[in-house]
């Protein structure tokens, strides 16, 4: 009888071993199938990452000529190195292209699921629990969607999963070996250099290692890990000293923490954001509601309902285990710490900044699987039901994802028209030289450079104009400017326009005296706003002077005319002197009227304010200073 039981157990183990490669093959098919075409096109950040990877693969330099950079400067931000160099290695073998780039992300997603399965098997001592966790990770929408975009965050869940596996491996020993410390330090460094939130999450996770230091031998291991991790951070520290503010500038735009805000105000904001980032409704039903979020499908949950239920049960079981096993305490700490970086920024539930969270949610499914597998008939029925629900909801999500490829919004988001219509139209009109004229807010030049590389076009065919530089007469231009006074449109797909420029560049001149007169009336001005809320304003502006008002040639052209605003308190004292801007959309002759739309930012403190709107000519004067009347609209901030 005992011999039969032993043979039975060995049979189960053999079956489990055989299922791992089968599930891995199925997972690779699931993640890679259709990846080059869905999402459709190539998002502008994907093109930036891919072009820099191609440049490094070809010459060892980034798009700006920097040799072997630690961080990649792009669009005023600095992209992290791990994913770019991985993709450069791929391009070295395959050449540049959308397909190999998307397949790299797919493989990283598959590896994340595999590592989570191995972690579950080690943490629970059950291969069946590991196999089911592997399956759960493969079907988790959050992890799948991150594996479909060619940006740095695609590698972040794998880095986090590797750190958990390395700490679990070390915690199983009475004393850490130097190899254990080195593996944990390497995984922490990988987290730090893979994605921007990792620069905070990595050190937080390193601090949490103290939870594993339950003996002197383990404390020595933690100290060794810290020393090795500190050495790994030395290049980052040197880079920060040589490029002050480069790695923190973007955070200053994203955070609610300002010099004017107090400690209590910041603490309350953090608590609100932290709670919002753990909102089950967002995880299960709506997902990330930001329509400009590239990874998510609008209206689709990020975590399957059965997985969430398993994570709750697993959290209960892990809580019981944590009394004797400190690694589970470390896991709970890591889950909490994973939400901290995103909770310091303005947005609620930003799925990319929360990219570490699904790793912990899936990891918590493991003890639930182990408990259900080790029970009687009732638990086995519950397990079978939850697995069936996981498969059914996973299939439903996959169907949603496939259908999203043809949605107009996704096609727009991923600039699908750029290779399909815009670049061919420009090449047909001027095959040897195309000028690129970008607005400061939309750096579309990178699409031209990327598709030139992917299609084998000469880089010299594309002339990048400076932000204030006008294109020459008769040139063909791909532009993201919203004001194009000399443009004959050849093709258009917002925000891009292919123009044949007619006439010579214009030379603006300063307006004088009574020419600086305007009549402004409100078309759309909200009368109530939340503190710091971004508001959309529409006004009609009439040229009440005696001279033509010329539209600007470029976004940074000198002497351009704009509508702009101040914020005043109820007594008319200036609260914010200079806020939003809206460019004159076309030439405006005396007596003509044009509509101007722009965004303004509500004051940060509640109260009654006056939104004052005026015209100005940059470098010359506000119109009100020359006797023109402004528009004042009361706005209550509450």
C-alpha positions in Angstrom: 0.0 0.0 0.0 2.8 2.4 1.0 4.6 1.4 -2.2 1.5 2.2 -4.2 1.1 5.6 -2.5 4.8 6.4 -3.3 4.3 5.5 -6.9 1.2 7.6 -7.0 3.0 10.6 -5.6 5.9 10.2 -8.0 3.3 10.0 -10.8 1.7 13.3 -9.7 5.2 14.9 -9.6 6.0 13.6 -13.0 2.8 14.9 -14.4 3.5 18.3 -12.8 6.9 18.4 -14.3 5.5 17.6 -17.7 2.9 20.3 -17.4 5.4 23.1 -16.8 6.9 23.1 -20.3 3.5 22.6 -21.8 2.1 25.6 -19.9 5.2 27.7 -20.9 4.6 26.9 -24.5 1.0 27.8 -24.3 1.9 31.0 -22.5 4.4 32.0 -25.1 1.8 31.4 -27.8 -0.7 33.5 -25.8 1.7 36.4 -25.3 3.3 36.5 -28.7 0.3 35.8 -30.9 -0.7 39.0 -32.7 1.8 41.1 -30.7 3.2 43.1 -33.7 -0.3 44.2 -34.7 -2.0 44.7 -31.4 -1.6 47.4 -30.1 -1.9 48.8 -33.6 0.9 51.1 -34.8 3.7 52.2 -32.4 3.2 54.6 -29.5 5.5 57.6 -29.5 7.4 56.4 -26.4 7.7 53.0 -28.0 9.4 54.6 -31.0 11.7 56.5 -28.7 12.8 53.4 -26.8 13.1 51.4 -30.1 15.1 54.1 -32.0 17.6 54.5 -29.1 18.0 50.8 -28.9 18.7 50.7 -32.7 21.1 53.6 -32.4 23.0 51.8 -29.6 23.0 48.5 -31.5 24.4 50.3 -34.5 26.9 52.7 -33.1 27.0 52.5 -29.3 25.5 55.9 -29.1 22.0 57.2 -28.3 20.0 59.6 -30.6 22.0 62.6 -29.2 25.4 61.0 -29.9 26.0 60.1 -26.2 28.2 57.0 -26.0 26.8 54.1 -23.9 24.5 56.3 -21.8 23.4 55.2 -18.3 20.0 57.0 -18.9 18.6 57.9 -22.3 17.5 61.6 -22.8 14.2 61.8 -24.6 11.4 64.4 -24.7 12.9 66.3 -21.7 12.8 63.0 -19.6 15.4 60.3 -19.0 14.5 56.7 -19.9 15.9 53.9 -17.8 18.6 51.7 -19.3 17.7 48.0 -18.7 14.9 47.6 -21.4 16.7 49.8 -23.9 19.9 47.7 -23.8 17.9 44.4 -23.8 16.2 45.6 -27.0 19.5 46.8 -28.5 20.8 43.2 -28.0 17.7 41.9 -29.9 18.1 44.4 -32.7 21.8 43.5 -33.0 20.6 40.0 -34.0 17.3 40.9 -35.9 17.7 44.4 -37.1 15.1 47.1 -36.1 11.4 46.4 -36.3 8.1 46.5 -34.5 7.8 42.7 -34.4 11.1 41.8 -32.6 10.5 44.7 -30.1 7.0 43.5 -29.3 8.2 39.9 -29.0 10.9 41.0 -26.5 8.1 42.4 -24.2 6.1 39.2 -24.7 9.0 37.0 -23.6 9.5 39.3 -20.5 5.9 38.8 -19.6 6.1 35.0 -20.0 9.3 35.0 -17.8 7.5 37.0 -15.1 4.7 34.4 -15.0 7.2 31.6 -14.9 9.3 33.1 -12.1 6.1 33.7 -10.1 5.2 30.0 -10.6 8.7 28.9 -9.4 8.4 31.3 -6.4 5.0 29.8 -5.5 6.3 26.3 -5.6 9.3 27.2 -3.4 7.3 29.2 -0.9 4.5 26.6 -0.4 6.4 23.4 -1.1 3.8 22.4 -3.6 4.5 22.1 -7.3 0.8 22.1 -8.0 0.5 25.5 -6.3 3.4 26.8 -8.4 1.8 25.5 -11.6 -1.6 27.1 -10.8 0.2 30.4 -9.9 2.0 30.3 -13.2 -1.4 29.9 -15.0 -2.9 32.8 -12.9 0.0 35.1 -13.8 -0.3 34.3 -17.5 -4.0 35.1 -17.5 -3.7 38.3 -15.3 -4.7 41.2 -17.6 -2.4 43.7 -15.8 0.7 41.6 -16.5 -0.4 40.7 -20.0 -1.0 44.3 -21.0 2.4 45.4 -19.7 3.9 42.8 -21.9 2.3 44.3 -25.0 4.1 47.6 -25.0 7.7 48.5 -25.9 8.6 50.7 -22.9 10.8 50.2 -19.9 7.9 49.2 -17.6 7.5 45.9 -19.6 10.6 44.6 -17.7 9.6 45.8 -14.3 7.3 43.0 -13.1 10.1 40.5 -14.0 12.6 42.4 -11.9 10.2 42.5 -8.9 9.4 38.7 -9.3 13.2 37.9 -9.4 13.7 39.9 -6.2 11.0 37.9 -4.4 12.4 34.6 -5.7 16.0 35.6 -4.6 14.8 36.6 -1.1 12.7 33.5 -0.7 15.7 31.3 -1.7 17.9 33.1 0.9 15.3 33.0 3.6 15.1 29.2 3.3 18.7 29.0 4.7 19.8 29.5 8.3 22.5 31.9 7.1 22.9 33.7 3.8 25.8 32.9 1.6 27.6 35.6 -0.3 25.9 34.3 -3.5 22.5 34.9 -1.9 23.4 38.5 -0.9 24.8 39.0 -4.5 21.6 37.7 -6.1 19.3 39.8 -3.9 21.5 42.9 -4.5 21.5 42.3 -8.2 17.7 42.0 -8.3 17.3 45.2 -6.3 19.6 47.0 -8.7 17.6 45.6 -11.6 14.4 47.1 -10.0 16.2 50.4 -9.5 17.5 50.7 -13.1 14.5 49.3 -14.9 11.7 51.8 -14.2 11.5 55.3 -12.6 9.4 54.1 -9.6 12.1 51.6 -8.9 14.4 54.3 -7.8 12.3 54.6 -4.7 10.8 51.1 -4.5 14.2 49.4 -4.7 15.6 51.1 -1.6 12.3 50.6 0.2 12.5 46.9 -0.5 16.1 46.8 0.6 15.1 48.4 3.9 12.4 45.7 4.3 15.2 43.0 4.3 15.5 43.7 8.0 12.3 41.7 8.5 14.3 38.6 7.4 17.2 39.3 9.8 15.9 37.1 12.6 19.4 35.8 13.5 22.9 37.3 13.6 23.9 35.2 10.6 20.9 36.5 8.6 21.7 40.1 9.8 25.2 39.7 8.4 23.6 38.6 5.1 21.4 41.7 5.0 24.3 44.0 5.7 26.3 42.3 2.9 23.3 42.7 0.6 23.1 46.4 1.5 26.8 46.9 0.8 26.6 45.2 -2.6 23.4 47.1 -3.5 25.1 50.3 -2.5 28.0 49.6 -4.9 25.4 48.9 -7.6 23.8 52.3 -7.0 27.2 54.2 -7.3 26.7 54.8 -11.1 23.3 56.3 -10.4 24.7 58.6 -7.7 27.5 59.7 -10.0 25.0 60.4 -12.8 22.8 62.4 -10.5 25.8 64.5 -9.4 26.9 65.1 -13.0 23.4 65.8 -14.2 21.6 67.6 -11.3 17.8 67.4 -11.5 17.8 65.1 -14.6 16.3 62.1 -12.7 14.0 64.2 -10.5 12.6 66.9 -12.9 9.7 64.8 -14.2 8.7 63.9 -10.6 8.4 67.6 -9.8 5.7 67.9 -12.5 3.9 64.8 -11.4 3.7 65.2 -7.7 1.3 67.2 -5.5 4.1 68.0 -3.1 5.2 71.6 -3.7 7.1 74.2 -1.7 3.8 75.8 -0.8 2.1 72.7 0.5 2.4 71.9 4.2 3.4 68.5 5.8 -0.1 67.8 7.0 -1.6 68.6 3.6 0.9 66.3 1.9 0.3 63.5 4.4 -3.5 63.7 3.8 -2.9 63.7 0.0 -0.7 60.7 0.4 -3.3 58.8 2.4 -6.0 59.6 -0.2 -3.8 58.5 -3.1 -2.6 55.3 -1.3 -6.2 54.3 -0.6 -7.2 55.1 -4.2 -4.3 53.0 -5.5 -5.6 49.9 -3.7 -9.2 50.5 -4.9 -10.7 47.0 -5.7 -13.2 48.5 -8.1 -10.4 49.9 -10.2 -8.5 46.6 -10.1 -11.5 44.4 -10.9 -13.9 46.5 -13.1 -12.7 49.8 -14.6 -8.9 49.5 -14.7 -6.9 52.6 -15.3 -9.6 55.2 -16.5 -7.0 57.6 -18.0 -7.9 57.4 -21.8 -4.2 58.2 -22.6 -2.9 55.2 -20.7 -1.2 53.2 -23.4 -1.2 49.7 -21.8 -4.8 49.3 -20.6 -8.0 48.6 -22.4 -10.7 51.2 -21.4 -13.3 49.6 -19.2 -11.5 46.3 -18.6 -10.4 45.2 -15.2 -6.7 44.5 -14.5 -7.1 41.6 -12.0 -9.5 38.6 -12.6 -12.2 38.2 -10.0 -11.1 34.7 -9.1 -7.5 35.8 -8.7 -8.5 38.6 -6.4 -10.6 36.1 -4.3 -7.6 33.8 -4.2 -5.3 36.6 -3.2 -7.6 37.4 -0.3 -7.6 33.8 0.9 -3.9 33.7 0.3 -3.4 36.8 2.4 -5.2 35.1 5.3 -3.1 31.9 4.9 0.1 34.0 4.6 -0.8 35.9 7.7 -1.0 32.7 9.6 2.3 31.6 8.1 4.0 34.9 8.9 4.0 34.1 12.6 6.7 31.5 12.0 8.1 32.5 8.6 9.4 36.1 8.3 9.4 35.9 4.4 5.7 36.3 4.4 6.0 39.4 6.5 8.5 40.7 4.0 6.0 40.0 1.2 3.3 42.0 3.0 5.8 44.8 3.5 6.8 44.7 -0.2 3.1 44.9 -1.3 2.7 48.0 0.8 5.9 49.6 -0.4 5.0 48.9 -4.0 2.1 51.4 -3.8 4.2 54.2 -2.2 5.9 55.7 -5.4 2.6 56.0 -7.3 0.9 57.5 -4.2 3.3 60.5 -4.3 2.0 61.5 -7.7 -1.1 63.4 -8.7 -3.0 60.6 -10.6 -5.1 58.0 -8.9 -4.4 54.4 -9.9 -1.8 54.9 -12.6 -1.3 51.3 -13.8 2.3 51.8 -15.0 3.5 53.4 -11.8 1.7 50.5 -9.9 3.3 47.9 -12.1 4.9 46.1 -9.1 1.5 45.6 -7.4 0.1 42.7 -9.6 3.3 40.7 -8.8 2.4 40.7 -5.1 -1.3 40.1 -5.8 -0.4 37.0 -7.9 2.2 35.8 -5.3 -0.5 35.9 -2.6 -2.6 33.4 -4.7 0.1 30.7 -3.9 -0.8 30.0 -0.3 -4.5 29.9 -1.3 -3.7 27.3 -4.0 -1.6 25.2 -1.5 -4.4 25.3 1.1 -7.1 24.3 -1.4 -4.9 21.5 -2.9 -4.3 20.1 0.6 -7.9 19.9 1.6 -10.8 17.5 1.2 -13.5 17.3 -1.4 -15.0 20.7 -0.6 -11.8 22.5 -1.1 -11.1 20.6 -4.3 -14.5 21.6 -5.7 -13.8 25.3 -4.7 -10.4 25.1 -6.4 -11.8 23.6 -9.6 -14.5 26.3 -9.6 -12.0 29.1 -9.2 -9.7 27.7 -11.9 -12.7 27.4 -14.3 -13.7 31.0 -13.5 -10.1 32.2 -14.1 -10.0 30.5 -17.5 -13.4 31.8 -18.5 -12.7 35.4 -17.5 -9.2 35.2 -18.9 -10.7 34.2 -22.3 -13.2 37.0 -22.1 -10.5 39.5 -21.4 -8.4 38.2 -24.3 -11.5 38.7 -26.6 -11.8 42.2 -25.4 -8.2 42.9 -26.1 -8.4 41.5 -29.6 -11.4 43.6 -30.4 -9.7 46.8 -29.1 -7.1 46.6 -31.9 -9.5 48.2 -34.3 -10.9 50.9 -32.1 -10.5 54.4 -33.4 -9.0 55.6 -30.1 -6.3 52.9 -30.0 -5.5 53.5 -33.7 -5.1 57.2 -32.8 -3.1 56.6 -29.6 -0.6 54.4 -31.3 -0.2 56.6 -34.3 -1.3 53.8 -36.6 -1.7 56.3 -39.5 1.9 57.4 -39.4 3.3 54.4 -41.3 0.0 53.7 -43.1 -0.8 57.1 -44.6 1.4 60.0 -43.3 4.9 58.9 -44.0 4.0 57.4 -47.5 2.3 60.7 -48.4 5.4 62.7 -47.4 7.7 60.4 -49.3 5.5 60.5 -52.4 5.7 64.3 -52.4 9.4 64.6 -51.6 11.3 61.3 -51.5 14.7 62.8 -50.8 14.1 65.5 -48.2 11.3 65.8 -45.6 11.4 68.5 -42.9 10.1 67.7 -39.4 8.5 70.6 -37.5 7.3 69.7 -34.0 5.4 71.6 -31.4 7.1 71.7 -28.0 4.4 69.4 -26.6 4.4 66.7 -29.2 7.9 65.4 -30.3 6.7 63.6 -33.4 10.2 63.6 -34.9 10.9 60.3 -33.2 8.3 58.6 -35.4 10.1 59.8 -38.5 13.5 58.6 -37.2 12.1 55.2 -36.0 10.3 54.4 -39.2 13.3 55.5 -41.3 15.4 53.0 -39.3 12.8 50.2 -39.5 12.3 50.8 -43.3 15.9 51.3 -44.2 15.5 54.9 -45.2 18.6 57.3 -45.0 18.6 59.3 -41.8 19.7 62.3 -43.8 16.4 62.4 -45.7 14.8 63.9 -42.5 15.7 67.5 -41.6 14.8 68.3 -38.0 13.9 72.0 -37.6 14.6 73.9 -34.4 11.4 74.8 -32.4 11.6 78.4 -33.6 12.8 77.6 -37.2 10.5 78.0 -40.1 10.5 75.5 -43.0 11.7 76.8 -46.3 9.4 77.7 -49.2 8.2 74.7 -51.2 9.3 72.1 -48.6 7.3 69.1 -47.5 6.9 69.0 -43.8 5.5 66.6 -41.2 4.4 68.7 -38.3 2.7 68.5 -35.0 2.1 72.2 -34.8 -1.6 73.2 -34.3 -1.1 76.5 -36.2 0.1 76.1 -39.8 -0.3 79.4 -41.7 1.5 78.3 -44.9 0.3 74.7 -45.1 -1.3 73.0 -48.0 -2.5 69.8 -46.4 -1.4 66.5 -48.2 -2.4 64.1 -45.4 -3.6 64.6 -41.8 -4.1 62.4 -38.7 -4.2 64.3 -35.4 -1.7 65.4 -34.1 0.3 65.0 -37.4 -0.1 67.0 -40.6 1.8 66.5 -43.8 2.2 69.9 -45.5 3.4 71.3 -48.7 4.6 74.8 -47.5 3.6 77.6 -49.8 5.4 81.0 -49.8 8.4 82.2 -47.9 8.7 82.1 -44.1 7.0 85.1 -42.5 8.9 87.8 -40.5 6.8 89.0 -37.5 6.9 92.6 -36.3 5.8 94.2 -33.0 2.4 95.7 -32.8 2.1 99.3 -31.6 -0.3 101.6 -29.9 -4.0 101.0 -30.8 -3.1 97.9 -32.7 -2.9 96.2 -29.3 -6.6 96.3 -28.8 -8.9 93.3 -28.4 -12.5 92.5 -27.5 -12.8 89.2 -25.6 -16.0 87.3 -24.7 -16.4 84.0 -22.9 -17.6 80.9 -24.8 -16.8 78.3 -22.2 -15.5 79.2 -18.7 -16.4 77.0 -15.7 -17.8 78.9 -12.7 -16.7 76.3 -10.2 -13.6 74.3 -9.8 -11.7 72.1 -7.4 -8.4 73.3 -6.0 -5.6 72.9 -8.6 -8.0 71.5 -11.1 -7.0 71.9 -14.8 -9.8 73.8 -16.6 -10.6 74.1 -20.3 -11.3 77.6 -21.4 -12.8 78.8 -24.7 -13.0 82.5 -25.6 -13.9 84.5 -28.7 -11.3 87.3 -29.5 -12.0 90.2 -31.9 -9.2 92.2 -33.4 -10.2 95.7 -32.4 -7.0 97.3 -33.6 -6.0 98.7 -37.0 -3.4 96.1 -38.1 -3.4 92.4 -39.1 -2.6 90.0 -36.3 -0.4 87.3 -37.9 -0.6 83.7 -36.7 2.6 82.3 -35.4 4.9 80.3 -37.7 6.2 77.9 -35.1 5.4 77.1 -31.4 8.4 79.1 -30.2 8.3 81.8 -32.9 9.1 85.3 -31.5 6.4 88.0 -31.2 3.5 85.5 -31.4 0.0 86.5 -30.3 -1.8 84.5 -27.6 -4.8 84.7 -25.2 -3.6 84.2 -21.6 -4.8 84.6 -18.1 -4.2 85.8 -14.6 -5.9 84.7 -11.4 -7.1 87.5 -9.1 -8.7 87.4 -5.6 -12.1 88.9 -5.0 -10.6 92.3 -4.4 -8.7 92.2 -7.7 -5.2 91.5 -6.3 -3.0 89.2 -8.4 -2.8 85.6 -7.1 -1.3 84.0 -10.2 0.3 86.4 -12.6 0.8 84.1 -15.6 -0.9 80.8 -16.1 -2.3 79.3 -19.4 -1.7 80.2 -23.1 -3.7 79.8 -26.2 -2.2 80.7 -29.6 -4.0 82.7 -32.2 -5.2 80.0 -34.6 -5.0 82.0 -37.9 -4.3 85.5 -39.3 -6.9 87.9 -37.9 -7.6 91.1 -39.8 -9.1 94.2 -38.1 -12.7 93.5 -37.1 -12.4 89.7 -37.5 -13.0 87.3 -34.6 -11.4 83.9 -33.8 -12.0 81.3 -31.2 -9.1 80.4 -28.9 -9.1 77.4 -26.5 -6.5 76.8 -23.8 -6.1 75.2 -20.3 -5.8 77.1 -17.0 -5.0 75.8 -13.5 -7.3 76.7 -10.6 -5.7 78.2 -7.5 -4.7 75.7 -4.8 -6.7 77.2 -2.0 -10.6 77.4 -1.8 -12.2 80.8 -2.3 -13.8 83.2 -4.8 -11.5 84.3 -7.6 -11.5 86.3 -10.8 -10.2 84.6 -13.9 -8.8 87.5 -16.0 -8.2 86.8 -19.7 -6.2 89.1 -21.8 -4.3 89.1 -25.2 -0.5 89.5 -25.3 2.2 89.7 -27.9 5.2 87.8 -26.6 8.2 90.1 -26.0 6.1 93.2 -26.6 3.2 93.7 -24.1 0.0 92.5 -22.5 -2.8 94.3 -24.3 -4.3 95.6 -21.0 -1.1 97.6 -20.4 -1.9 99.5 -23.6 -5.5 100.3 -22.6 -7.4 97.2 -24.0 -10.2 95.8 -21.8 -9.8 92.3 -20.3 -12.4 89.7 -19.6 -13.0 88.9 -15.9 -15.1 85.8 -14.9 -15.8 84.9 -11.2 -14.8 81.3 -10.4 -15.4 79.7 -7.0 -12.8 77.1 -6.0 -14.1 74.6 -3.5 
